[in-house]
Amino acid sequence: MADIGSMFDRIAKTYDPLNHLFSLGIDRLWRRRAAKSLTKKHPKLLDVSIGTGDLAMAIVKHDKADFVTGIDLSEEMMRIGKRKVEKKGYIDRISFQQANAEQMPFRDGAFSAVTCGFGVRNFKHIDIGLSEMYRVLQQDGELVILEFAYPPDPVIRFFYDLYFSHVVPRVGNFLSKDASAYTYLNSSVKQFPKREEFEERLRQAGFRDVKHRFLSLGIAMVYTARK
């Protein structure tokens, strides 16, 4: 897990602009959809793998939480996130804390909602991370996970594969000056469990009412569940 934190430290400065470039800005829409998937406003929400804070800020902007506690392994990503949060005027509603998603420093049932945007695929042990999310949730608390996915349509999947297997790694590695980061990010998407398997793993972690929503023809997915 330490290696993941170090990798994101290295690419932190180019992470946001490259995300927006590769997704043609659609990643902002995905985060808004994820934020709006929360069914009510929560007093205390945990954003796992907060990174530079984009999902947390979308949650606050759409008034889905009084306060967001964000955790991440990458200090540099969070440092950039803190600057963005201050600029937006959300400093009193979003906090950043370095912590491991598989060993969260919070009591059982500490939050009424847990979110995670493009972070679960970076967990060393997905099932442990999901169990920790379940543990820190209150009874009937909401879980929202935003992740990349493989499009169900074979034609779209072909071009998706072509783009993410060849264009993204080469351009990303060149612009970020990191020879391995965007190669890893591409492989992490490919290795992430398919929808049916991931939903079953959510259920095995204890979650109920597990649902999914395709975004942008299945390029990304929002998973929702309750404790």
N, C-alpha and C positions, 0 to 999 in steps of 0.2 A: 504493500500500500504506500510505503514511503516513496517508492519510485514513481508512482502516479502523481503524488504531490509535487515532486521535483520536476516532472515533465511539464505539468501545468504552470509551474513557476517559470519555466524557460519560455513558454509560448504565450504567457499572460498578456503581453503588450499587443500582440497581433490577434489574440483570440477573438475579441468582439468584431473587429473589422472583417476578419476572414469568415466568421460565421455569417455575417450579413451578406458578404460577397457570394459565398458558395450557395446560400439559400435564396439569393436575390431579395433579401429582406423579409422573406416569408417566416423566418424564425421568430420575428416579433409577433406575428399573427398567432403562431403556435403557442407562444407563452400567454398571450391574451386568452386564447381558448382554454388553456389549462387553468388559468386563474379563474375564469368564469365557470369552470366545472365545479368549483366549490359551491355548495348549495346555500350557504349562509355566511354571515360574518363571524369570525372566530376571535375570541379574546387573546389566545396564545397559539401561534402557529409555528411549526418547525419546518424550515426549508433546508433539506439535506442536499449537500453539494451545491451550495449557494453560488459558488464561483464569483463572477463579477456583479451578481445581484439582479440580473434582468427579470427573472421570474418573481423574486421577492418584491421588486418595485411594481410589477404588473399586479400582483396581489393587493398591494397597498393602494395603488391607483384605482383599482376597481372596488376598493373598500371591502375586501374579503377578510381582513384581519386587523385587529387593533394593534398587535405587535407581532413582528416576525423575527424569530431567532434563526440565524443561518449558521450552518457549520460546513467546513470544507477542510481538506488537507493542504491546499495551496495558499500559503501566506500572500504570495504576490497577486494571485487572482483576487483575494479578498481586499488587499490594499487598494487595487484599482476599483473594486466594488464600493469601498467606503467613500472614495472620492465622488463616484457617481451618485451615491445615495445622498451625500452632503449637498451636491449640486442641485439635486431634485427637491431638497428640503424634507427628506424622509428620515433624517438622522435620528429623530426621536421615536421612530416606529420600526426601524430595522437594525439589528445588531449582527456582528460577525464574530465567530469563535472558531478557532482551529480545533478540530476534533475528527475522530475516525467514525464513519457511519456504522461500522461494525462493532464499535464499543462506545456508545454514546454516553456522555457524562450527565445524564438526566434521570430523574426518578421515574418510576412506572406511572403512566397516565399523566405525564406533565403537560401534554398539549392536546387541544381539541381537534387539531388537523395537522397532517404531515404532507409535505409536497417534495417532489424531487424532479428537476428538469435536466435531462440528458446526463444523469449521474449514475444510475443503477448499473449501467453496462460497465462502469469502471470499478465496481465493487470486486474485491478479490474473491469473496464468497457471497454470492447473491442471496442465498437463503438466510445467511446470518444477518445481512443488512435488512432484509424484509422482516425478520423476527424482531430486530431492534426497533424498526418503525412501528411494528405492532405493539411492542412493549411500552413505548413512550406515549402511545395514543390513549386518550380517555375512552371509556366505553361509548360506543356509537360514534366515535370520532371518524373523520373523513381522511382518506388517503387519495392523493392525486399524483400520478407519475406520468411524466412526459418523456417519451423516448423515440428514437428513430426506429423504423420498421421496414420490412421488405414489402413493397407494393404487391397486392394480390394479382393484379393484371400482368400476364407474362410479357406483354409488349413494353409496358411501363417499367417493369422489373428489369428488362434487358438494358434499356437506356440508363436506368438508375445505377445498375451494376457498372456499366461502362463509365459513367460519370464519377462515381465514388471510388472505383477501383483504379482509375487512371488519371483523371483530371485533378480531383481533389488532393490526392497525396503529392503529386508532382508540384502543383501550384502552391499548396500549403507548405510543403517542405522548403520550397524555394523562398517564399515570402517570409516565413517564420524563422528561417535560417536554422531549422532543426531537422536533421536528416531522418528522424524516426517518428516524430510526434504524429503527423497526419497519416502516416502509414499505419500506426497503431490505432488511431481513431477510426480509420476505415475498417480495420480487422475487428475492432471491438463491436462495431455495428453488425458485421456479418456473424459474429459468434454469439450475439445476444439471442436468448431463447425466442423461438417463434411464439406468436400470440397465444395459441392454445396452451403451450407449455408454460409460458409465463403466468397466465391466468391460473393455471393449476398450482403453480408454486405460491402464488398469492393466497390461494385457498388453504394450502398446506401450512402456510405461516399463521393461519387463523382468521384471515379476512373473509368477509361475506359480501354479498351484493356486488360481486366483481363484474365490472363492465368495461367495454372499450369503445373508443370512437376514432375512426380513421380521419386523418388530416391530410389534405393535399394529395388525394388519390392513394393514400396509404403509405406515403413517404415517412410520416410520423404518426404516432399513436398516443392518445391520452387514455390511461387506465385509471379507473376510479373504483374505490372499495370502501368498506366500513369495518370497524372493529366490532 
